[in-house]
């Protein structure tokens, strides 16, 4: 079973941190099989675009 991939992003003192579920031997070849870059997982873990504005209610 492959399970799921979770991404958590937090900002602390203006610095953005991302926590990504660790990759597994089963997951590593999947991006290439789907026609995506082989390093997609690593690139995702390395950075994210600017998040949308905070839309939560006060």
Backbone atoms as SQL, in Angstrom:
CREATE TABLE atoms (id INTEGER PRIMARY KEY, chain TEXT, resi INTEGER, resn TEXT, atom TEXT, x REAL, y REAL, z REAL);
INSERT INTO atoms VALUES
  (1, 'A', 1, 'UNK', 'N', 0.838, -1.179, 0.000),
  (2, 'A', 1, 'UNK', 'CA', 0.000, 0.000, 0.000),
  (3, 'A', 1, 'UNK', 'C', 0.882, 1.240, 0.000),
  (4, 'A', 2, 'UNK', 'N', 0.513, 2.222, -0.793),
  (5, 'A', 2, 'UNK', 'CA', 1.312, 3.427, -0.912),
  (6, 'A', 2, 'UNK', 'C', 0.998, 4.447, 0.173),
  (7, 'A', 3, 'UNK', 'N', -0.214, 4.547, 0.626),
  (8, 'A', 3, 'UNK', 'CA', -0.551, 5.545, 1.637),
  (9, 'A', 3, 'UNK', 'C', -0.765, 6.901, 1.004),
  (10, 'A', 4, 'UNK', 'N', -0.516, 7.938, 1.764),
  (11, 'A', 4, 'UNK', 'CA', -0.727, 9.288, 1.255),
  (12, 'A', 4, 'UNK', 'C', 0.515, 10.135, 1.486),
  (13, 'A', 5, 'UNK', 'N', 0.531, 11.284, 0.838),
  (14, 'A', 5, 'UNK', 'CA', 1.615, 12.243, 1.017),
  (15, 'A', 5, 'UNK', 'C', 1.004, 13.474, 1.670),
  (16, 'A', 6, 'UNK', 'N', 1.599, 13.919, 2.761),
  (17, 'A', 6, 'UNK', 'CA', 1.116, 15.101, 3.465),
  (18, 'A', 6, 'UNK', 'C', 2.152, 16.211, 3.383),
  (19, 'A', 7, 'UNK', 'N', 1.655, 17.430, 3.218),
  (20, 'A', 7, 'UNK', 'CA', 2.520, 18.604, 3.211),
  (21, 'A', 7, 'UNK', 'C', 1.973, 19.579, 4.236),
  (22, 'A', 8, 'UNK', 'N', 2.841, 20.025, 5.130),
  (23, 'A', 8, 'UNK', 'CA', 2.477, 21.058, 6.099),
  (24, 'A', 8, 'UNK', 'C', 3.430, 22.224, 5.890),
  (25, 'A', 9, 'UNK', 'N', 2.870, 23.429, 5.828),
  (26, 'A', 9, 'UNK', 'CA', 3.685, 24.623, 5.643),
  (27, 'A', 9, 'UNK', 'C', 3.394, 25.564, 6.799),
  (28, 'A', 10, 'UNK', 'N', 4.457, 26.070, 7.420),
  (29, 'A', 10, 'UNK', 'CA', 4.310, 27.012, 8.532),
  (30, 'A', 10, 'UNK', 'C', 5.283, 28.161, 8.327),
  (31, 'A', 11, 'UNK', 'N', 4.884, 29.343, 8.790),
  (32, 'A', 11, 'UNK', 'CA', 5.770, 30.492, 8.726),
  (33, 'A', 11, 'UNK', 'C', 6.119, 30.908, 10.143),
  (34, 'A', 12, 'UNK', 'N', 7.409, 31.031, 10.425),
  (35, 'A', 12, 'UNK', 'CA', 7.898, 31.418, 11.741),
  (36, 'A', 12, 'UNK', 'C', 8.885, 32.562, 11.547),
  (37, 'A', 13, 'UNK', 'N', 8.594, 33.701, 12.162),
  (38, 'A', 13, 'UNK', 'CA', 9.470, 34.880, 12.046),
  (39, 'A', 13, 'UNK', 'C', 9.789, 35.215, 10.592),
  (40, 'A', 14, 'UNK', 'N', 8.776, 35.130, 9.723),
  (41, 'A', 14, 'UNK', 'CA', 8.954, 35.472, 8.317),
  (42, 'A', 14, 'UNK', 'C', 9.618, 34.409, 7.470),
  (43, 'A', 15, 'UNK', 'N', 10.027, 33.312, 8.056),
  (44, 'A', 15, 'UNK', 'CA', 10.673, 32.217, 7.320),
  (45, 'A', 15, 'UNK', 'C', 9.676, 31.087, 7.127),
  (46, 'A', 16, 'UNK', 'N', 9.527, 30.621, 5.886),
  (47, 'A', 16, 'UNK', 'CA', 8.574, 29.557, 5.595),
  (48, 'A', 16, 'UNK', 'C', 9.261, 28.200, 5.691),
  (49, 'A', 17, 'UNK', 'N', 8.609, 27.261, 6.370),
  (50, 'A', 17, 'UNK', 'CA', 9.123, 25.896, 6.525),
  (51, 'A', 17, 'UNK', 'C', 8.084, 24.926, 5.989),
  (52, 'A', 18, 'UNK', 'N', 8.548, 23.880, 5.328),
  (53, 'A', 18, 'UNK', 'CA', 7.652, 22.858, 4.806),
  (54, 'A', 18, 'UNK', 'C', 8.076, 21.500, 5.341),
  (55, 'A', 19, 'UNK', 'N', 7.090, 20.730, 5.743),
  (56, 'A', 19, 'UNK', 'CA', 7.330, 19.366, 6.206),
  (57, 'A', 19, 'UNK', 'C', 6.571, 18.454, 5.250),
  (58, 'A', 20, 'UNK', 'N', 7.296, 17.583, 4.598),
  (59, 'A', 20, 'UNK', 'CA', 6.725, 16.692, 3.597),
  (60, 'A', 20, 'UNK', 'C', 6.917, 15.261, 4.056),
  (61, 'A', 21, 'UNK', 'N', 5.875, 14.441, 3.909),
  (62, 'A', 21, 'UNK', 'CA', 5.990, 13.029, 4.259),
  (63, 'A', 21, 'UNK', 'C', 7.219, 12.450, 3.565),
  (64, 'A', 22, 'UNK', 'N', 8.075, 11.738, 4.283),
  (65, 'A', 22, 'UNK', 'CA', 9.273, 11.168, 3.647),
  (66, 'A', 22, 'UNK', 'C', 8.917, 10.256, 2.474),
  (67, 'A', 23, 'UNK', 'N', 9.751, 10.305, 1.442),
  (68, 'A', 23, 'UNK', 'CA', 9.549, 9.441, 0.288),
  (69, 'A', 23, 'UNK', 'C', 9.923, 8.008, 0.659),
  (70, 'A', 24, 'UNK', 'N', 9.408, 7.077, -0.105),
  (71, 'A', 24, 'UNK', 'CA', 9.721, 5.666, 0.118),
  (72, 'A', 24, 'UNK', 'C', 10.235, 5.068, -1.188),
  (73, 'A', 25, 'UNK', 'N', 10.783, 3.893, -1.108),
  (74, 'A', 25, 'UNK', 'CA', 11.276, 3.213, -2.306),
  (75, 'A', 25, 'UNK', 'C', 10.146, 2.991, -3.311),
  (76, 'A', 26, 'UNK', 'N', 8.930, 2.797, -2.828),
  (77, 'A', 26, 'UNK', 'CA', 7.780, 2.584, -3.718),
  (78, 'A', 26, 'UNK', 'C', 7.411, 3.880, -4.428),
  (79, 'A', 27, 'UNK', 'N', 7.486, 5.007, -3.735),
  (80, 'A', 27, 'UNK', 'CA', 7.077, 6.289, -4.311),
  (81, 'A', 27, 'UNK', 'C', 8.099, 6.876, -5.275),
  (82, 'A', 28, 'UNK', 'N', 9.377, 6.619, -5.075),
  (83, 'A', 28, 'UNK', 'CA', 10.420, 7.294, -5.857),
  (84, 'A', 28, 'UNK', 'C', 10.267, 7.152, -7.371),
  (85, 'A', 29, 'UNK', 'N', 9.926, 5.984, -7.930),
  (86, 'A', 29, 'UNK', 'CA', 9.826, 5.890, -9.388),
  (87, 'A', 29, 'UNK', 'C', 8.503, 6.406, -9.963),
  (88, 'A', 30, 'UNK', 'N', 7.523, 6.715, -9.136),
  (89, 'A', 30, 'UNK', 'CA', 6.199, 7.079, -9.642),
  (90, 'A', 30, 'UNK', 'C', 6.171, 8.321, -10.528),
  (91, 'A', 31, 'UNK', 'N', 6.827, 9.425, -10.176),
  (92, 'A', 31, 'UNK', 'CA', 6.748, 10.591, -11.072),
  (93, 'A', 31, 'UNK', 'C', 7.173, 10.268, -12.507),
  (94, 'A', 32, 'UNK', 'N', 8.263, 9.536, -12.675),
  (95, 'A', 32, 'UNK', 'CA', 8.705, 9.190, -14.029),
  (96, 'A', 32, 'UNK', 'C', 7.684, 8.310, -14.740),
  (97, 'A', 33, 'UNK', 'N', 7.080, 7.380, -14.023),
  (98, 'A', 33, 'UNK', 'CA', 6.061, 6.516, -14.630),
  (99, 'A', 33, 'UNK', 'C', 4.861, 7.326, -15.099),
  (100, 'A', 34, 'UNK', 'N', 4.600, 8.441, -14.428),
  (101, 'A', 34, 'UNK', 'CA', 3.472, 9.313, -14.780),
  (102, 'A', 34, 'UNK', 'C', 3.871, 10.398, -15.768),
  (103, 'A', 35, 'UNK', 'N', 5.127, 10.355, -16.271),
  (104, 'A', 35, 'UNK', 'CA', 5.579, 11.348, -17.234),
  (105, 'A', 35, 'UNK', 'C', 5.975, 12.675, -16.607),
  (106, 'A', 36, 'UNK', 'N', 6.296, 12.674, -15.332),
  (107, 'A', 36, 'UNK', 'CA', 6.700, 13.884, -14.613),
  (108, 'A', 36, 'UNK', 'C', 8.198, 13.831, -14.337),
  (109, 'A', 37, 'UNK', 'N', 8.806, 14.972, -13.968),
  (110, 'A', 37, 'UNK', 'CA', 10.242, 14.954, -13.666),
  (111, 'A', 37, 'UNK', 'C', 10.569, 13.985, -12.532),
  (112, 'A', 38, 'UNK', 'N', 11.679, 13.280, -12.666),
  (113, 'A', 38, 'UNK', 'CA', 12.082, 12.298, -11.651),
  (114, 'A', 38, 'UNK', 'C', 12.347, 12.951, -10.301),
  (115, 'A', 39, 'UNK', 'N', 12.761, 14.227, -10.305),
  (116, 'A', 39, 'UNK', 'CA', 13.083, 14.915, -9.054),
  (117, 'A', 39, 'UNK', 'C', 11.909, 15.740, -8.518),
  (118, 'A', 40, 'UNK', 'N', 10.713, 15.439, -8.955),
  (119, 'A', 40, 'UNK', 'CA', 9.536, 16.202, -8.533),
  (120, 'A', 40, 'UNK', 'C', 9.380, 16.227, -7.018),
  (121, 'A', 41, 'UNK', 'N', 9.579, 15.099, -6.372),
  (122, 'A', 41, 'UNK', 'CA', 9.412, 15.021, -4.917),
  (123, 'A', 41, 'UNK', 'C', 10.411, 15.937, -4.217),
  (124, 'A', 42, 'UNK', 'N', 11.671, 15.887, -4.638),
  (125, 'A', 42, 'UNK', 'CA', 12.705, 16.716, -4.023),
  (126, 'A', 42, 'UNK', 'C', 12.444, 18.196, -4.276),
  (127, 'A', 43, 'UNK', 'N', 12.009, 18.544, -5.503),
  (128, 'A', 43, 'UNK', 'CA', 11.714, 19.941, -5.812),
  (129, 'A', 43, 'UNK', 'C', 10.536, 20.436, -4.984),
  (130, 'A', 44, 'UNK', 'N', 9.552, 19.578, -4.764),
  (131, 'A', 44, 'UNK', 'CA', 8.403, 19.961, -3.951),
  (132, 'A', 44, 'UNK', 'C', 8.836, 20.206, -2.515),
  (133, 'A', 45, 'UNK', 'N', 9.692, 19.353, -2.006),
  (134, 'A', 45, 'UNK', 'CA', 10.167, 19.508, -0.632),
  (135, 'A', 45, 'UNK', 'C', 11.039, 20.742, -0.474),
  (136, 'A', 46, 'UNK', 'N', 11.692, 21.193, -1.555),
  (137, 'A', 46, 'UNK', 'CA', 12.635, 22.310, -1.476),
  (138, 'A', 46, 'UNK', 'C', 11.966, 23.678, -1.435),
  (139, 'A', 47, 'UNK', 'N', 10.762, 23.815, -1.942),
  (140, 'A', 47, 'UNK', 'CA', 10.160, 25.138, -1.938),
  (141, 'A', 47, 'UNK', 'C', 8.757, 25.157, -2.489),
  (142, 'A', 48, 'UNK', 'N', 8.062, 26.215, -2.148),
  (143, 'A', 48, 'UNK', 'CA', 6.678, 26.376, -2.561),
  (144, 'A', 48, 'UNK', 'C', 6.473, 27.789, -3.084),
  (145, 'A', 49, 'UNK', 'N', 5.483, 27.988, -3.968),
  (146, 'A', 49, 'UNK', 'CA', 5.156, 29.350, -4.394),
  (147, 'A', 49, 'UNK', 'C', 4.542, 30.116, -3.223),
  (148, 'A', 50, 'UNK', 'N', 4.386, 31.384, -3.399),
  (149, 'A', 50, 'UNK', 'CA', 3.776, 32.195, -2.347),
  (150, 'A', 50, 'UNK', 'C', 2.388, 31.642, -2.026),
  (151, 'A', 51, 'UNK', 'N', 2.066, 31.496, -0.759),
  (152, 'A', 51, 'UNK', 'CA', 0.740, 30.986, -0.399),
  (153, 'A', 51, 'UNK', 'C', -0.327, 32.049, -0.638),
  (154, 'A', 52, 'UNK', 'N', -1.592, 31.660, -0.771),
  (155, 'A', 52, 'UNK', 'CA', -2.659, 32.648, -0.923),
  (156, 'A', 52, 'UNK', 'C', -2.789, 33.455, 0.362),
  (157, 'A', 53, 'UNK', 'N', -3.413, 34.638, 0.278),
  (158, 'A', 53, 'UNK', 'CA', -3.601, 35.430, 1.499),
  (159, 'A', 53, 'UNK', 'C', -4.432, 34.660, 2.517),
  (160, 'A', 54, 'UNK', 'N', -4.225, 34.968, 3.773),
  (161, 'A', 54, 'UNK', 'CA', -4.979, 34.307, 4.838),
  (162, 'A', 54, 'UNK', 'C', -6.453, 34.677, 4.703),
  (163, 'A', 55, 'UNK', 'N', -7.278, 33.697, 4.407),
  (164, 'A', 55, 'UNK', 'CA', -8.698, 33.945, 4.205),
  (165, 'A', 55, 'UNK', 'C', -9.536, 33.430, 5.367),
  (166, 'A', 56, 'UNK', 'N', -8.888, 33.045, 6.459),
  (167, 'A', 56, 'UNK', 'CA', -9.658, 32.527, 7.592),
  (168, 'A', 56, 'UNK', 'C', -10.383, 33.661, 8.303),
  (169, 'A', 57, 'UNK', 'N', -11.465, 33.311, 8.943),
  (170, 'A', 57, 'UNK', 'CA', -12.240, 34.315, 9.672),
  (171, 'A', 57, 'UNK', 'C', -11.531, 34.663, 10.973),
  (172, 'A', 58, 'UNK', 'N', -11.672, 35.926, 11.413),
  (173, 'A', 58, 'UNK', 'CA', -11.020, 36.321, 12.680),
  (174, 'A', 58, 'UNK', 'C', -11.591, 35.621, 13.882);
